[in-house]
């Protein structure tokens, strides 16, 4: 089973559409289902109409899903339960570090901007925790094993990126499972939801490859099924920039307003991915027969200029 997991922070851009197409093909080519999850944990993302616009864009492309959409903003109890289980294992602690302090203390991870946490708050005394709690709301971190502990080395066999290995203590350090504003962190929420929704295959952009090891580690700690991952190449703007909803780059609303047909977009995305010999218009259903991840393996980022012109 695959899943669409859009964040309603803006209209879908062409890179989102590419990942969604690969998600649909990966699941449907094996006779599997696709579920929809709206990742609206951040209150700033809860803008009326955004989630509906994304779902409308997916339908326009010819991508369907099974069952009703699930909204993360309504699943707080499930996240609280998972967090309580981790705390019961003695693996969580309160963290009072500010964003500025994190930036000053560590260089960001090369792939996804994650800051390697130095464990600053791991050894705080109960008295110090109480003193700091009176001043600042804490986040919650998950303590990972030391670098020389085999339990903290996680390998993921990715369908596209190949074998990916991380030593958590070196790549991310103790990572967030709840933010200081009380919002459940991405890593924990998606693991809980993937298990609850029966997801077996996660397809997303290669910029999120670094999350796979953390999520695999959480799956093991919580005794949840381990999903398979496919981290696909990113689509890049003509000037080499990564597409962003904030920049409004090639969003599907603008593409549709220009009168571009969905078959044209799908055909050119498929050709850019190496799935077809030409960029002739096509539909997702027509791409199902013979679908393979092979053309994407070893590929660099894909320029999107010309896809919608």
N, C-alpha and C positions, 0 to 999 in steps of 0.2 A: 504494500500500500504506500502510495506517495502522498505528498501534501503540498498545497499552496499555503504559504505563511507570510502574506504581505503585511507591512507596517503602514497604516493609513496616514503617513506623514506628508503625502503628496500624491499626485497622479503617477501611475506606472510609467517608467521610461523604457526605452528599448532594451536595456540590459535586464530589467525585471522581466520583460516579456520573453526574452531569450531563456532565462532560467525557468520560467513557468512552462514554456514549451518543452524543455528538456525534462522537467518534472513529469509532465503529462505523458510524454512518449516513454519515459522510463517505466512508468507504472502500467499504462495501458498496453504497451507492447508485450507485457507478461500476463495480460488478462487481469491486472490488479485494479484496485479502486484508487481514487484520489479524494482527499478530504480538504476542506477549506478551514483555515484557522487565521483569524485576524489578530495580529500581534499588536494590540492597543494598550499594553500595560502602562506606558507613559501617558499620564493625563494630558500632556500637551498634544498627543496624537488623537485625542478623542474629539475630533471636529466633525459635526454632522455632515453626512454625505460623502466623505472621503472613501470609506470602506465600500460603499455602494458603487462609487465610480470605478474603483479598482475591479470589482467583480463584473461590472458591465464591460470593462475593457477585455477581461479574460473571455467572457462569452463572445464578444465581437471577434476575437481571434479564433474562436472555435474550440476553446478549452473549457470543458465542463468538469464538474466534481460531483461527489456522491454525498447525500445527506445535507443537513443544515449547517451553515457556518458556525464555528465555535469562536467566541470572543474571549481573549485572555483576561480582559478586565472583569469578567464575571467568574473567574476561577481562583479567587484568592484563597479559599479554604483548602484547595488541593495543594497550593504552594506552601501554605502554613504547615500542613501536615508533613510535607517533605522536609521542610526546614527543621521541624521539631525532631524528625528522625535523625537528621545529621547532627543536631545538637545532642541528642541522646547518645550518639556514638562518641561524643566528646571532640568533634572535629571542627566546630565553629567557634568564633570569638568575635568580640566587638572591635570595630576599627573606627578611629576618630580622625584619621588623616584627611586633610583637605586635598582637593584636586591640585592646587598649586604645590603642595608638599610632595605629592606623588610625581609630578612633572619634574620637580627639582631633584628628586632622589634617584631617578632611573631614566634610562633611554627607552623609547618605545620599541616594542616588538616590530620587526621589519615588515611583517605581512598585514597585520590588522590594527596596528596602533596601540596594542595592549601594553600597559606599563608593568614591568616586572616588579612585583611587590616585595619589599625587603623584609617583611615580617615585623615591622616597627611596633605594632600593637599586640603582637602575639603573646608576649610575656607580661603584660600589664597586671599589676596586683588588683585585687578586688577593690581596695581603697582608691586606687588611681582610676579604675573604671567608673566608680561612683562619682568621683570628683569631675571627671571629664563629661560624664553623662549629664551633669547638671548644667553644663555650658553648651554642649553640642550634641545633636542627635547622632548616634553611631550607625555605621553600616555594619553588615555581618559578612565575615570572610570565612572561607573554607580552608583549613590548614591542609596543605599537601605534604607528602613525605619528603624527607631530605633527598638531595640529589643522588646520594649513594645508596638509597633504598630502592630496590627493584620495583616496589609497588608504585613508585611515582614515575616510572617510565611507561608510557602508553604508546602502543602502535595501532595505527588504523590503516587497513588496506582499502584505499579509495578506488572506486571504479574508474576514475579519470586521472587523478593525480598520482596514483600508485601508492606504494607504502610510505606512510608518513609517521615519523617517530618523534616524540617529544619527551623531554625530561621536564616535568611540570615545574619543579623548583627553579629551573633555569629559564624556562620559556615564559612563564607568567607569574610564578610565585603563588602565594595564597590568594585565591581569587574571590571576587564578590559573589555572594548568593542573595544578598538583599542590600539595596541602596540605602543611604542615610535618610531619604525621604519616605522610606517604607515600601517602595516599589520592589517587587521581586526581580532579581537580576535575570538577564536574558538566558545565561547558561543554565540556570536551574529551571526556569519556566518552560523552556522548550523541551528539556528532557522529560519533565513530568507530563507535559501535554502529548509528546510523541508516544509515550507509553500508553496514556489513557485513550488515545485515539487509534491505537493499533498501527501506527506508522512503522513501516519496515525499511523504507528507503528515503533518504533525505538528499535532495538535489538543490544546490545553491552555488553562488559565485565563489571563485577561488579565493577571494579576499577573506572568506570565513573559514578557510582550511584550519587555521590555528585554533578555532573553537572545537574542532572534532575531538581532540584529545581530552579537553576538559569535560566535554559532554560524555565521552566514553567512560571517563573516570567516575562521573556522577552516576551513570547508569549502573556501574558495578557496585558502587557504595550503596545505592538504593535497591539493588536487586531487580533492576528493570531490564527488559529485553534490549539487546544491543542492535541498533539499526545499522544498515550499510549506508555509506556516504558516496556521493558523486559531486565533486567540486569542479564546476565547469569554468572554462576561461571567461574572462571579463570582456564585455564590449566597451571599446574606448571611443571617445570623441575624436574628430579628425586631427585635433591638436595634441592628442595623446592623453587628455584628461580622462579620469574615471567618471562615468556618468553619475549624476546626482539628482535626486528629486528636488533638492534645494535650488539647484541651478536651472531647473526646468528643461534640461537637455532632452530633446527628442521624446517628449512625453506623448503617450498615445492619444491624449486629447487633441494636441496640436496636429498630430499625424492624421487623425480621423477628420479634423476640420479641413485639411487640405484635400480631402477626397480620396486619399490612398485606400485601396481595398485591403481587407485583412489577408486575402490570399497572396497579395503582393508582399506584405510584410513577412508572412510565414515562409513563403518561398525563398526570400532573400536571407532570412535568418537561417533556414535550413542549409542553403548553399554556403553561407559564411562559416557554418559549423562543419562543412564537409560531408553533409548527409546526402546531398544531391549533386549531380554533375552540372546542373544549370540553376539559374535563379528564377526559373519560370514559376508563375503563381501556383500555389498548391494549398492544401488544407492539412491540418494536423492528422486527420484520419488517413490521408493518402501517404503519410510518412511512416505509418505504423509498420507496414510490412518490411522486414529486413532491417529494422532499426538496430543500431549498435552504438556502443560508446567508443568504439575503436577510432573513428575519425577525430575525436576530441583529445585523445591521449597524446601527450607531448606537444600540444599546441600552445602557443603564446597567446597573449591578449589579441582580441579580434577587432580591427577598426570597423566602425559602423557607418562610415561615410559611404553613400551610395545605396544603402539598404532601403531608404524610403524616398529616393529621388527618381 
